[in-house]
Amino acid sequence: MTCVGSTRPEAMQGLSNWLAMEASRVGPLRGAETHTRSVLKAISWRTLGTLDTFAISWFMTGKVVIAGSIAGLEVITKVAWYYLHERVWAATSWGRR
């Protein structure tokens, strides 16, 4: 007799095997998303971040021109920092299998 909510070891092993097969089939960085979707998500995220910086800058200074300048500079610096961050992580073997 099986209790409600319990899992059989055979079922869990089967699931584990299936997940391992799927992970090896898909390969690293080949998920369910297309490259276009990933690029659009990155652009939309950066846009939201810049709008947030603009809003905070406007609130803090009360001046749209200064807020726009800060947000414009922030786009450039954040992309550069992200690139450098990615290159450092790419050169680091920690946490890889």
N, C-alpha and C positions, 0 to 999 in steps of 0.2 A: 504494500500500500504506500502511496506517495502522498506526502502532505502538500497542501496548497501552498504555492510559492516556492517550493523547493526545486532544485535543478538536479538532474541526474549527471553524474560525472561524464558519462558517454556523450551526452548532449553538449556539455561545455567543451569537451575535447573536440567534438566535431565543429563547433563554432570557432574555436581557437584555430583549428587547422584551416578552415575556410578563410578566416581573416588573414592568416599568414599567406595563403595562396593569393588572395586578392592584393595584398600589399606588394608581393613580389611581382605580380602581373602588371600592376599600375606603375611601379618604379618610383624613384625619388622625384618629387616635384611634378608628377604627372597626375594631378587630381581630376576632379569632375568638372573643373572650370576651364574655360578656354583662355588663351593668352589675352584676347580682346577684353573679356570680362575682368580679368585681373588688372589690366591697365586702366580700365574705366573705374574700377573700385579704388585704385591708387589715386587717380585724379580726383574722384569725388571726395575721398578722405582728405587729401591735401587741400581741396577747396573748403571743406568744412573747417579744417584747422586754421586756414587763413581768415575765413570769416569770423571765427572765434577770436583770433588775435586782433582783428580790426575792431570788433565790438568792444573787447576789453580795453584796447588802446583809446578808443573814442570815449568810453565811459571814464577812463582815468584822466584823460587830457581835456576832454570837452571839445576837441578840435578834429574835424573830419580829415583835414589835410595831413596832420601829424599821424593820425590813425592809419590813413592810407599809406603813408611813407613807411611806417613800422610794418604794416602787413605786407607791403611789397618787398621790403628787405627780408622779412621773415621767410617768404617763399624761397628766395635764393639760398639763405643760410640753412634752412631746414633740409633742402634737397642735397646740399653739399655735405652736411653732417650725416644725413642718412646714407649717402654713398660711402663716406669714410667708415661709418659704423658697419655697413655690410662687408666692406673689404677686410676689416679687422676680424669679423666673425668668419669670413671665408678662409682666412689664414689660420684660424684656430681649430685644432682638431678635437678639443674637448666636447663631449656629448655626442659625438658621431658614432655610428655603428660600423 
